[in-house]
Amino acid sequence: MKEDSPVFSVQALTLYLKELIEGDTTLQHVNVGGEVSNLTYHGSGHVYFTLKDSEAQLTCVMFRSYALLSPRIAAGERIVVVGDMSIYAPRGNYQLMVRQIRKEGLGDLYQRFLALKDKLQREGLFDETRKRAIPQFPQTIAVITSPTGAAVRDILQTLQRRYGRGRVIVIPAVVQGEQGPSSLIQALAAAPGTGAEVVILARGGGSIEDLWNFNEESVARAIAACPVPVISGIGHETDFTIADFVADFRASTPTAAAERATPDIEAIRATLNEWEKQMQRGLQYFIDFKRQVLDDYAYRLEQALRERLRDSRRKLDVLDAQLRGQDIRSLLQQGYTLTLKEGIIQRSHSGIVPGDRIETIFADGRIASVTEDPAENQTP
């Protein structure tokens, strides 16, 4: 190292290279052809992808204003783009700022993908009728993925957060490279022996080449032959593989696959709490309604009893009046008298003969007397 050589900061050197690249007219408004890979349509409207051929790859970005005027592309398509080379300083990466896109056809891998998709579809491997229901509350879940990738971490964290029950068995598998298909097939064959009620087959995102093991026919047939329901969670939301079509359920990401494999316990608790509240409200309403019915019956019974009481009182009043009308004292007060002979009321004069001692009762007292023959006292 020369002591008198200038020392560049990372920023200074990066900006110098950026000026060199952007100042080279050969690298501006350049036409580049290749196959689309690592495609992402971002929520901002920008499009990020990689152009590749058999020897190299180039990072590309198309901003929203240009993307709105360009045809929508898909991974595996062959396209020609027009853009300007630049450097993205925060990462130190060179990239092509795409302004125009022209489609040319399908890449080799994508053509193979479509051919296998058509073949398996005609065989019925994608039919909804052959797909099995995912158990609602699985006690054992098998996860087939790389044991060191981000996908397994996301899946385990999601299962613990949402469910936290039963067993989770990670079956390690190679998800990329030449050993991938045989490793995935072995893992799928081993899953039933673990007692798993559902299998999550997953890996993180990547290019069409990175995900290609999940487009192999042997893997697709192993998924179809697996006696346990399989949920696929491969790549990102925009990534589709043959495994997704064969699986019993396709989730957009590994995390989404874990969410589909399990219920949300907190959501279930919230639902049960709401049901409990509804039941309590319903029970309280039922009790209040029955109380109202009882109150109504009590009121009717009270009214009936009062009416019966009034009726009884009226009858008693009538009886009382009748009894009062037959009361001896009342009759005596009216001027009638009562005649007794030897303490017995005499209802007829036939029971009295001259010389009998009788007692006449008035309202204000009694008089004793002796009877005589009325003929003896007549004047001639």
Buried (B, 14 or more C-beta within 10 A) or exposed (E): EEEEEEEEEEEEEBBEBBEEBBEEEEBBEBEBEBBBBBBBBEEEEBBBBBBBEEEEBBBBBBBEEBBEEBEEBBBBBBBBBBBBBBBBEEEEEBBBBBBBBEBEEBBEBBEBBEEBBEEBBEEEBBEEEEBEEBBEEBEBBBBBBBEEBEBBEBBBEBBEBBBEBBEBBBBBBBBBEEEBBBBBBBBBEBBEEBEBBBBBBBBBBBBBBBBBBBBBBEBBBBBBEBEBBBBBBBBBEEBBBBBBBBBBBBBBBBBBBBBBBBBEBEEBEEEEEEEEEEEEEEEEEEEEEEEEEEEEEEEEEEEEEEEEEEEEEEEEEEEEEEEEEEEEEEBBEEEEEBBBBEEEEBEEEEEBEEEBEBBEBEBEEEEEEEBEEEEEEEEE
